[in-house]
Amino acid sequence: MIGFNHIGTIGRFGNQMFQYAALKGIAANCGLDYTIPPKNSQIQIDNYGLLDAFELSGNKNIGWIESENPIQEKHFHFDENLFNNCPDNVSLYGFFQSEKYFKHIEDDIHKDFTFKSNWLDPCKEFREQMGDEVIFLHVRRGDPGLLIREVSSGHM
Protein backbone atom coordinates (compact mmCIF):
# COMPACT_ATOMS: atom_id res chain seq x y z
CA MET A 1 0.00 0.00 0.00
CA ILE A 2 1.22 3.49 -0.83
CA GLY A 3 -0.07 6.75 0.55
CA PHE A 4 0.27 10.49 0.43
CA ASN A 5 0.51 11.57 4.07
CA HIS A 6 1.14 15.18 3.05
CA ILE A 7 -2.08 15.79 1.09
CA GLY A 8 -3.49 18.85 2.76
CA THR A 9 -0.14 20.11 4.03
CA ILE A 10 1.42 21.26 0.75
CA GLY A 11 -0.63 23.03 -1.86
CA ARG A 12 -4.21 24.09 -1.95
CA PHE A 13 -7.28 22.33 -3.31
CA GLY A 14 -6.20 22.04 -6.97
CA ASN A 15 -2.82 20.66 -5.91
CA GLN A 16 -4.58 18.14 -3.67
CA MET A 17 -6.60 16.93 -6.65
CA PHE A 18 -3.41 16.32 -8.67
CA GLN A 19 -1.79 14.59 -5.68
CA TYR A 20 -4.76 12.28 -5.18
CA ALA A 21 -5.03 11.46 -8.90
CA ALA A 22 -1.29 10.77 -9.17
CA LEU A 23 -1.33 8.58 -6.07
CA LYS A 24 -4.20 6.51 -7.43
CA GLY A 25 -2.62 6.33 -10.89
CA ILE A 26 0.80 5.25 -9.60
CA ALA A 27 -0.82 2.65 -7.34
CA ALA A 28 -2.86 1.26 -10.24
CA ASN A 29 0.18 1.14 -12.52
CA CYS A 30 2.27 -0.71 -9.93
CA GLY A 31 -0.50 -3.04 -8.71
CA LEU A 32 -0.63 -1.50 -5.24
CA ASP A 33 -3.40 -0.35 -2.92
CA TYR A 34 -3.41 3.28 -1.82
CA THR A 35 -4.63 5.44 1.04
CA ILE A 36 -5.14 9.13 1.72
CA PRO A 37 -5.01 10.76 5.14
CA PRO A 38 -8.05 11.63 7.21
CA LYS A 39 -8.73 15.25 8.06
CA ASN A 40 -6.43 16.49 10.83
CA SER A 41 -6.65 20.22 11.53
CA GLN A 42 -3.51 20.04 13.69
CA ILE A 43 -1.24 19.52 10.67
CA GLN A 44 -3.21 20.31 7.52
CA ILE A 45 -3.90 23.65 5.95
CA ASP A 46 -7.39 25.02 6.26
CA ASN A 47 -8.70 23.79 2.92
CA TYR A 48 -8.02 20.06 2.87
CA GLY A 49 -11.29 19.41 1.12
CA LEU A 50 -11.04 16.18 -0.84
CA LEU A 51 -13.08 14.22 1.69
CA ASP A 52 -15.65 17.02 2.05
CA ALA A 53 -16.07 17.94 -1.61
CA PHE A 54 -15.89 14.69 -3.57
CA GLU A 55 -17.53 11.29 -3.52
CA LEU A 56 -14.15 9.53 -3.99
CA SER A 57 -16.10 6.44 -4.88
CA GLY A 58 -13.05 4.28 -5.45
CA ASN A 59 -11.25 5.13 -2.22
CA LYS A 60 -12.18 3.05 0.78
CA ASN A 61 -8.81 3.53 2.47
CA ILE A 62 -8.48 6.54 4.71
CA GLY A 63 -5.37 6.40 6.86
CA TRP A 64 -1.68 7.02 7.21
CA ILE A 65 1.29 5.17 5.78
CA GLU A 66 3.90 4.38 8.39
CA SER A 67 6.91 5.51 6.40
CA GLU A 68 9.75 7.64 7.71
CA ASN A 69 11.18 8.70 4.35
CA PRO A 70 8.61 9.85 1.82
CA ILE A 71 9.31 9.32 -1.86
CA GLN A 72 9.66 12.78 -3.35
CA GLU A 73 9.16 13.59 -7.00
CA LYS A 74 12.51 14.36 -8.59
CA HIS A 75 11.31 17.34 -10.66
CA PHE A 76 8.16 19.18 -11.73
CA HIS A 77 7.40 16.99 -14.71
CA PHE A 78 6.48 13.35 -15.16
CA ASP A 79 8.82 10.93 -13.37
CA GLU A 80 8.56 7.75 -15.40
CA ASN A 81 10.82 5.79 -13.04
CA LEU A 82 8.61 6.53 -10.04
CA PHE A 83 5.49 5.81 -12.09
CA ASN A 84 6.77 2.37 -13.12
CA ASN A 85 8.81 1.39 -10.05
CA CYS A 86 7.17 2.90 -6.97
CA PRO A 87 8.05 0.73 -3.98
CA ASP A 88 5.38 -0.62 -1.66
CA ASN A 89 4.74 0.88 1.79
CA VAL A 90 5.85 4.45 1.05
CA SER A 91 4.28 7.88 1.22
CA LEU A 92 4.61 10.15 -1.81
CA TYR A 93 5.57 13.81 -1.49
CA GLY A 94 5.34 16.57 -4.08
CA PHE A 95 2.88 18.18 -6.47
CA PHE A 96 2.71 15.60 -9.32
CA GLN A 97 1.21 18.00 -11.85
CA SER A 98 1.20 15.78 -14.91
CA GLU A 99 -1.79 13.92 -16.28
CA LYS A 100 0.60 11.14 -17.32
CA TYR A 101 0.36 9.84 -13.74
CA PHE A 102 -3.37 9.17 -14.10
CA LYS A 103 -4.30 9.27 -17.79
CA HIS A 104 -4.63 5.45 -17.83
CA ILE A 105 -7.36 5.63 -15.12
CA GLU A 106 -9.01 8.82 -16.36
CA ASP A 107 -12.56 7.45 -16.05
CA ASP A 108 -11.96 6.43 -12.42
CA ILE A 109 -10.62 9.88 -11.59
CA HIS A 110 -13.67 11.53 -13.18
CA LYS A 111 -15.92 9.34 -11.00
CA ASP A 112 -13.92 10.11 -7.87
CA PHE A 113 -14.07 13.84 -8.56
CA THR A 114 -17.85 13.88 -8.59
CA PHE A 115 -18.93 16.66 -6.26
CA LYS A 116 -21.12 15.77 -3.32
CA SER A 117 -24.63 17.15 -3.66
CA ASN A 118 -24.19 19.67 -0.84
CA TRP A 119 -21.52 21.37 -3.02
CA LEU A 120 -23.02 20.76 -6.44
CA ASP A 121 -26.70 21.62 -5.89
CA PRO A 122 -26.16 25.30 -4.91
CA CYS A 123 -23.90 25.75 -7.96
CA LYS A 124 -26.52 24.26 -10.26
CA GLU A 125 -29.17 26.57 -8.80
CA PHE A 126 -26.92 29.59 -9.28
CA ARG A 127 -26.09 28.58 -12.85
CA GLU A 128 -29.76 28.10 -13.73
CA GLN A 129 -30.51 31.66 -12.55
CA MET A 130 -27.88 33.11 -14.89
CA GLY A 131 -29.43 32.17 -18.24
CA ASP A 132 -27.77 30.75 -21.34
CA GLU A 133 -25.01 33.23 -22.14
CA VAL A 134 -22.74 33.11 -19.11
CA ILE A 135 -18.98 33.18 -18.86
CA PHE A 136 -17.21 32.48 -15.58
CA LEU A 137 -13.74 33.85 -14.99
CA HIS A 138 -11.41 32.74 -12.22
CA VAL A 139 -8.61 35.13 -11.29
CA ARG A 140 -5.75 33.65 -9.32
CA ARG A 141 -4.14 36.28 -7.17
CA GLY A 142 -2.18 34.27 -4.62
CA ASP A 143 0.85 33.17 -6.62
CA PRO A 144 2.47 35.93 -8.73
CA GLY A 145 5.29 33.59 -9.79
CA LEU A 146 2.73 31.24 -11.32
CA LEU A 147 1.12 34.07 -13.28
CA ILE A 148 4.49 35.11 -14.68
CA ARG A 149 5.26 31.52 -15.74
CA GLU A 150 1.84 31.13 -17.37
CA VAL A 151 2.10 34.38 -19.33
CA SER A 152 5.64 33.71 -20.49
CA SER A 153 4.79 30.19 -21.63
CA GLY A 154 1.69 31.31 -23.50
CA HIS A 155 -0.76 29.62 -21.10
CA MET A 156 -3.34 31.63 -19.28
N, C-alpha and C positions, 0 to 999 in steps of 0.2 A: 504494500500500500504506500502511495506517495501522497503528500499533502502540500499545503501552502499556508503554513502557520502565520505568515505575515500579511495575508489578505486583510485589509482594513487598517494596516499600520503604515503602508507606503502607498501613496496615490489615492486619488478620490474615486468616485463611483465608476467612471468610465475605465480607469485603470483596473479596478477590481473585476470588471466584466472581462477584460482581456486576460487577467491572471486566472480567473476561474476557467475560461474557455481553453487557455493553454494547458492548464493542469489536467483538465478532462481529456484533451486531445493527446497529450503526452502519455497519460495513463493508458488510453485506448491503444495507442500505437505500440506501446511496450507490453501490453497484456497485463496491466496492473490495476488494482482498485485505487480509488482516490478518496480524499476527505478534505473538507474545508472547515475552518474553525467556527465555533459558536460565537455569538456576540459576547464581547467582554469589554465593557466601557473603561476598564482600568488600563488597557493597553492600546485599544483601537481608537482611531480618529472618529470624530463625531458622525461620520456618514457611512459607516459600514452598513450598506443597505441590501446586500444580495439576498439575505434571508427574509427581509421585510418586503422587498419589491417583487421578487420573482418566484414563480412556482418551483423552479429547480426540480422538475419532475424526475430527472434521472439520478439525483443525488440523495441517497439515503444515509450517507455517512457524514455526520457532523462531529468533528473532534480534532484532536491535536496529534501530530506525528512526533513521537519521541526521538528527535534527531538533534544532535548538538551542533552539527555543521551543515547549514543549509546549502543546497546546490544553487549557486548563483549563475544567472545567464552571463555569458562571457562578453556580450556586446549588445547593442540595441537593434540588432536584426536577427533573423532566424538562425538558431544554433542547431544545425542538422545533427551534430554528434549527440547533444543532449536529447533531442527529439527521438533518435533511434536507440540510444544506449542509456537512458535514465536508470540509475540503480533503484532497487526496491528500498523501502523504508527510509526515505529522505523527504525533506521539506524543500520546496523550490523557493527562490527569492529573486525578485526582479520585476520588470514590467511586461515582458513577453508580448510586445506590440507587433505581432506578425500573424496574419491569418493562416500562415502555413502550419502553425501549431495545431489548428483545429479545423482546417478546411475539409479534411476527410470525415469529420463528424458534424458537418454544418447543420444538418437537419436536427440532430440532437441538441445542438446549442440553441437553435431557434426555439425549440420546444422549452428548453430550460429558461430561456429569457422571455417567457410569457409573463406579462405583468399580472400580479394578483388583482382581483376585481376592485379592491379598495383603492388601488392606484389608478387603474384603467378607467373605471366608470366615470369619475369626475372629469377626466380628460375627454372622454367621448361626449359627455354632455356639453362641455365647453366648446368643443369642435362643432357640434351640431348647431349651436347658437350663432356661429360665425358665418354660415352660408357656404357657397361653393367656391368663391374666389378668395382664398386665404393663403397667405405665405407666412410661415413662422421663421424667425431669425434668432439664432442663438449667438450671443456675443460673449466670448471668453475673455475675461479681464484679469484673471489671476496669475497668468504665466506669460510675462512679456517676452521671454526667451523663445517660447513656443510660437508666438505670433511672428516673431522675426524669422524663425526657421520656416514657417509655413509660407510666408510671403516670398522669401528668397527662393524657395523650391518650387514656387508656382502653385502651391496648394493653399486653399483658403476655404 
